[in-house]
Amino acid sequence: MDRNLPRYLGPYRLIRRIGHGGMCEVYLAAVYGASGFEKQVAIKTLLPECQGNPDLERLLIKEATIGARLQHRNLIQIHDFGSDEGVYYVRMDYVEGADLLTLIRRERPAPALALLIAEEIALALDYVHRCTDPEGRPLGLIHRDISPSNILLSVSGEVKLADFGVAKATKLADVTQGNIRKGKYAYMSPEQVSSARLTPTSDQFGLAITLMEMLCGHRPFDGDSPLATMDRIRAGDPPDLSDLRSEFRPLIGRCLNHDPESRYASAGALYRAIARLRHNLPPAGPPALGAWVRKLTDDG
C-alpha cells in the first residue's frame, strides 16, 4: 500500500487514508480553485492490489454510475469519477465525523438517538427503493449491505448511508461472479444468505439488526463463526428480543421476520413506524446527535 502522502490523484491532493474495505480505500483529499478556493472531499479508489482487475473496476464504475443518479440528504453524494494513469477514482462527500460502527464500539447511543439514526436510514432506503431512471422506469435498487460501518454520522448531526458498491438493480443477475455473497454476514437477510431472490424488504433486515445492536449492544443471530451466524439466519427461528424494551420488540421483530412478505410493505412504512415510536421518547434531533458524535470523536 502506498504511504507516500500527500500526493495527487487527478486534480485531488490525497491527505490521509480514512477508511478501507475488502477492495477499496477512501482518502481525505482536497481540491483547489481560483483565488485560494479549497474544499475537502473524499476520494475512493481500489486498493493497489485490486487495481487493474477488470471485474473490480467494473464494480467501481457501477457504484459511480448508480451513485450519480441518487440525490438525497441521507446519502453520500458522488460528484466525480475519473482515471489517473489507469487508476480509477470516485469523488464523494467528506463527512466530518465517524461511522456508526466506530461510535457504538465506544458507547451505545440513547434510545431516542438510535431511533433517529434508524429513521433517517429508513428514509434514505425509501428513496433508493423508489428511484427511477430518466425515463421514469424503476431502477429496482437494493442496497444489500445495511450495517453500522456503512452509516456515517457527522459532527453536525447528519446521518448518511454509504457504499453503493453492493447495491444492484434486481433486473440484473442476483448472484455475483464465483457465487460470492456480498454484504456482511451478521446483517444479511435469510434470502441473501440463501442466494435467493432479493426484494427491497431485505434491507429492512439489516437495518433492524443494526438498530438492535445500537439498543442492546449485541446482534440477534450471532454464532461462533460466520457460518454459524448464517445458519441461524437461514433457519428462520424467531430471534431472542428479550433484551429489548417491550415497545421496540414488535417493530424489530417484524423487520426480522423470515418471510420477506411479512415485513413492512416498504421502507417508507418502516420510516413512519419508527417515527411513531420516537414520539414516545425524549426529543432528539441533529443537535443532540451531533453532540454525541463530537463527544466520542473528541475522546477518540
N, C-alpha and C positions, 0 to 999 in steps of 0.2 A: 504494500500500500504506500502510495506517495505521500510523504510527510513534509515535502518541501513547500511550506506555506509561509506567507501568502504567494499565490500565483494566479494566473489568469486562465479562464476557460471562456473562449469567445470574448465578449465585452465585460465579463463579470470577474471581479477580483475575489478569489476564494480566500476567506479569512481563517475559518476553522471548521472542522467537521463537527456537526451537531447531532448526527444520527446515522445509523446504518442498519441494514437488514440482511436477508439472505442473498440478495443480488444487487442491491443499490446502497448508496450512501448519500447523505444530504449535508451540504455545507452552508454555513452563513456566508453570504457574499455581499459585495457592494457594487453598484453600478453608478457611473458618474456621467454628468452632463455639463452643459454650459454654465458659466457664472457660479461655479462652486457647488452645483447641484450634486447631491449624493443620496442614495436610497439603499437601505438594507433589504436584501431579498434572500430567498432560499434557493439553492441550486441542487437538483437531484440528478445523479448520474450513476451509471453502472459501476460496480466495483471493478478495479483494474483487472482482476482475474476473469470477469464476465464480459469485458469489452471485446468486441469482435465476434461475439456469439450471435448469429443472426436471429435465433429464436428469442433470446432475451432482449435483443434490440427491438424486435417487433412488439414485444410486450410493453417496453418503454414508450414506443411510438403510439401504441394503442392507448396507454394511460394518458399521454399528452393530448391525443385526439378526443378522447372521451371528456377529459377534464376541461378542455377548451369550450365545450358546449355547456358546461354547468356553471351557473351564476347564482349563488345563494350565500347568505350571510353566515351560514353554518358549515360551509365547505371551504377547504383550501383552494384558492383560485390559482389556475395555471395561466401564465401571462406570455410565455415564450417557449419555443422549442428550437433547438439548433444543434449544430455539429461543429466541432473544432478538431481538425486533423483526425477525423474519423471517430471522435468521442462524442456521443450524443448526450445532450443535457436538457433538463426541463427547469424553467424558472417558475417558482411558486411564491406565494405569500410567505413572509417570515413572521412567525408567531412568537412574540416575546413572552415566554412562559415555560411550560413543560408539558410533556404528555401525561395522560391520566395515570398510566402505569407507574411512572416515576413518583408521582404525587401520592398515590394510595399506598405505596410501599413505605412512605414516611408517616402518613396519617390518613385515616379514613375521613371523608367529608361528613358533615352533619347531614341527617336525612333530607332536610329541605334542599341542601346543595346537591346531594346525589340525585334527587328527583329533577332538579333544574337541569343538570347535565344530561340526564336521560331524555328529558322533554325536548331539549334542543337537538339532540341527535335524532330523535324520532321525527322532528320537523324536517331535518335535512333529508332523512330517508324518504319521507313522504314526497318531497320534491324530486329526489333522484328516481324513485319508482314511477313517477308520472311524467318524467322528462320525455320530450318528443324530438324528432329530427326537424329540419327546416320546413318539411312538407306536412308536419303535424302528425306523423306516424309515431307510435310509441316506440321508444328505444328498448324497452324491456330490461332496464338495468337493475342489477342486483349487486350490492357491494361485496358480499361474501366474506368479509373479514372485519366484522364489528368487534372490536376488542380494545382494551384500555390503551395499548400502545398506538392505536390509530385515532385516538381522540386527543386533540391538543387544546389546552386551556391557556388563555393569555392573562397577563397581569392586570388587564383592564376588564376581565370577566367575560371574554368571548369564549365560545365553545365551537371548535372546528373539527369536522370529520375529514380525515386524510386518507391517502393511499388508495387510489383507484387503479393500481396495477392489478388488483384482483377482480375488480368489477368487470362484468361481462354482460353482453346482451344475450338474453335467453334464446334468441333465434340462432346463436352460434353453438358450436359443439360444447356440451356441458362438461366433458372430461378433457383435461389438458394432456399435452403430449406426455407419453410414458405413464398415463393414468395417475399422475401426481395430483393429489388433492391440495388445493390451495387453502389459505387461511390457517388459523391457529387451532389445534385440535380441541382444546378445552372449551372453545366458544362456537364450535361447529354445530349446526343443526343435525338431527338424525338423517335427514335426506342427503345432506352434504357428506357426512361420514360414510354413507352407503353408496355414494356416487349416483344417487337418484336425481330425477329432475328437480331443479330448484324453482321456487316462486319467491316473490318479494317477502313473504312471511318468514322465510329463512333468516332474514336479517333481524327479525324480532327476537329470535332465539339467542343470538349473540348479544343483543342489547340487554336482554333480561339477565343473562349470566353476568354481564358487566355491572348492571345495577345491583344484583345481589352481592357481588364482590365488594362494591362500594359500601353497601349497608352492613354486611356481616364480616367482611374480611376473608371470605373463602368462596369457592365456586361449588355449585351443587353436584357436579358429576366427576370431580377429580378422583383419579385412581392412582395406583403406584407407578404407572408408566403411561405414556401417550396411548399405547394400545389398550390398556385397561380403561382409560378415560373414554376412548372411542367406543369400547364395548358397552360401557354403562350408558352412553348417549344412545347407541344403537338399540339397546334392549328395550327402551321405552318405559322403564319403571318410573313412577312418579317420583320426582326429586324430594328430598327432605328439606322442607322450608320452615322447620320449627324454630330456627334461629331468627327468622324474620318477624318483625312486628305484624300482628294479625291483619292490620289493614292493608299491608303490602302483599300479602300472600296471594289473593285472587288474581291480581294483575300479573305478577311474575309467574305464577303457576299457569295462567292461560298462555303466556308467551312461550313457555317451556313445554307446551303440550306436544306429544309425539306426533300427533296428526296435524299437518300444516293447516288444514281447513278449520281446525278448532281454535286457532289463534285469532288475533284481531283481524278484521276484514282488510285493514290497511294500516300503514304506518300513521296515517292521519288519525284513524280511530284510536290507535295506541297513544298518540300525542295528546288527544283530548282526555283520555283516561288518566294519564299521568298528571295533566293539568288539574283535574278534579281532585286527585289525591293531594296535590300541593296546596290546594285551598285550605286544607285542614291542618297545615303545618305553619310554623312561624314564617313570615315573609322572607324570601331570599331572592335576590336578583344579581345582576352583573357586579355591582359594587362589592357585595359580600363574597361572591365567588372570586373576584379579583383580589380581594384582601387575603383570602385563603391561599391562593396561588402565590402571592407575593411573600407571605409568611414562610411558606415551605421552600420557595426558591431562594429566599434570602438566607434561610437556615442551611440550605444545601451549598 
